[in-house]
Amino acid sequence: MSEDWSARQYLKFEDERTRPPRDLLAQVPLARPRRVVDLGCGPGNSTELLIERFPDAEVIGLDSSPDMLRQARERLPGRSFVQADIATWSPDGETDLLFANAVFQWVPDHPAVLRRLVSALPEGGVLAVQMPDNTQEPALRLMREVAASGPWAGNKALDAAARDDLPTPGGYYDLLKPLCRHLDVWHIHYNHVMPGPQAIVEWFKGSSLRSYTSALDPAMREAYLAAYGAKIAEAYPARYDGKVLLKFPRLFILAVR
Ligand SMILES: C[S@@+](CC[C@H](N)C(=O)[O-])C[C@H]1O[C@@H](n2cnc3c(N)ncnc32)[C@H](O)[C@@H]1O
């Protein structure tokens, strides 16, 4: 992403955001990897899981954002973190696991990058990936709709803010299986219990909304968020106790070279 991420905003929902990497890690069929790289490590929450699971491995966190790397280093002192762009980075021959939770959706032409990284793994090496597959969910559809209809309509950066739909599971299979001994592609639909509709806005302020809000000046940003929040309140009705459910489909890929 061009703009920096706010680690603090991202970690407001740490429990919910750390559940997909737990579910992904549970499927990794490695006992003693030599080196593990956490691609798009963010503030270190996924890196911490990798260290717990593989205490004897050299675990390295990689991210392009200085803010995220600073938080990760504070959280896990003495561990290695590197600033790099996944689009151009390559692993060395001792790297047995590439773990990428919630990052490849931001990498331009990510299917080609996935192919390149799988090709670089040693035999038996693993690439484990999780991406949000939520572009057709109300939360993301409403970001696009509000961008297209307010006083900010026509702003080119806003028009470019929407994320493309992911390829289908079959598309990933055809792309990666020729390079792999084993390939598994699956979805999990989480239903996160949120305190109310405004919490959904806060959740996405730590991720997808940033591409929209960073394109607006402060006054327009507030107006955009207010319009978005009103639509979210309509789309995510309160349950019996006032809480709302944020349905969140995510796509998982496990590739064994
Ligand atoms: C949504 S966070 C995921 C954090 C963590 N992996 C987790 O499981 O919660 C995505 C991270 O990917 C990083 N990122 C985005 N594009 C990147 C790229 N091209 N190269 C490296 N890191 C990137 C962002 O800076 C951000 O820290």
The ligand as an ORCA input file, in Angstrom:
! r2SCAN-3c Opt
* xyz 0 1
  C      -3.701     -6.467      7.437
  S      -2.030     -6.389      7.949
  C      -1.696     -8.063      8.474
  C      -0.858     -8.138      9.726
  C      -0.584     -9.536     10.289
  N       0.021    -10.433      9.315
  C      -1.803    -10.221     10.859
  O      -1.910    -11.437     10.712
  O      -2.665     -9.586     11.466
  C      -1.228     -6.310      6.390
  C       0.242     -5.896      6.477
  O       0.850     -6.086      5.192
  C       1.761     -5.030      4.978
  N       1.959     -4.923      3.529
  C       1.062     -4.511      2.594
  N       1.605     -4.579      1.360
  C       2.881     -5.055      1.524
  C       3.959     -5.353      0.628
  N       3.826     -5.167     -0.700
  N       5.128     -5.824      1.134
  C       5.255     -6.007      2.471
  N       4.273     -5.753      3.365
  C       3.114     -5.269      2.908
  C       1.107     -3.826      5.605
  O       2.069     -2.839      5.925
  C       0.461     -4.445      6.848
  O       1.323     -4.384      7.959
*
